[in-house]
Amino acid sequence: MRIAIDYDDTYTLSPDLWDQIINLLITADHKVYCVTKRHEHLADDIKKIMRVPIIFAKKSKMEAVNREGIKIDVWIDDKPQSIFPYTLINKGFQRRY
């Protein structure tokens, strides 16, 4: 399973707990990514803390991971609207959350 975890207002709400969860997932052979809308040049704190690959999204998070050739199975994000491409949302795409 491939899991994406948002950083700001998701991971940052309880870093110790998220570190335990991430370690558990990695131990169980799952892939974990940090996917953030933060600009990379403003993300030194993320780079120091996160021990998983970090993907910086300029547009939607889904577009960013697709650009990297990754398919995410589970998204963990406080703003799920940031995951989907705006073109899908504008065309009436129905999110399931």
N, C-alpha and C positions, 0 to 999 in steps of 0.2 A: 504494500500500500504506500502511496505517496501523499504526504500530508504537508499542507502549507499553513504556516502560522504567521499571522500579522505581528508586527513589533509594537508600534505605538498604541496604547490603550487596549492591548491584548496581552502580549508577553509582559509588558511593563507593569501590569496590574499585580502580578505575583511571580517575579522572575524565579524565585527558588522553587516554587511549585512547577512552573513550566519547565525548568531544567530537569526536574525529576521525571516529568512526563516525557520529555524529549529523549532522555536517556533510556527510559523504558521502551519507547517506540524503536529506537535505534537497536537496542539489545534484542528486540523481537524481529529484527531484520527489515524494518520499514525505513523508507527514505523520508527525511524531514527537511523542509526548506523554510527559510524565513523570506516571506514575500512582502515587501513594503512599498508604499508610495512615496517614501522619503527620498529626497535627492541624494545621490551617492556622496556628493561633496559635503553634505551635512550629516553624514552617518558614521563618523568615527566611533561614537559610542556603541552603535550596533555592531560594527566590525570587531570591537574589543570584547564584547560580551557573547555574541552568538557563536556557537561552535558547529553550526550547520551552514550549508551554502546559503548565501543571501542573494535574492533577486530584487533588483530595483525596478519598479514599474513607473514608466513615464506616462502611460495611458492607463488602460485597465490591467489588473493583475493577471487576468487570464491571457491577455495578449503577450505580456512579459514572459510568462512561463512557456507559452507556445513558441515564442522566439528562441527560447533556450532548448526547445525540443523535449519539454517535460509535460506530462499529463498529470494533473493533480486529481487524486481521488477524493480527498477530504480537505475542505477549507475551514480554517478557524480564524474568524475575523470579526471585529466589532462593527465594521461597516461593510456588510456583504455587497452593497451596491458598487463598491470599488473593485470588485472582482470581475464584473461583466463588462464587455465592450459597450461603449455608449451607443454604437450603431445598433446593437441588438436591443438595448433598452428602448431606444427611440422607435424601433419597428414593432413594439408591443410584445417583446420577448417576456414570457412569464417566468419569473424566478420562483423557485420552490423553497421558500423559507418563511 
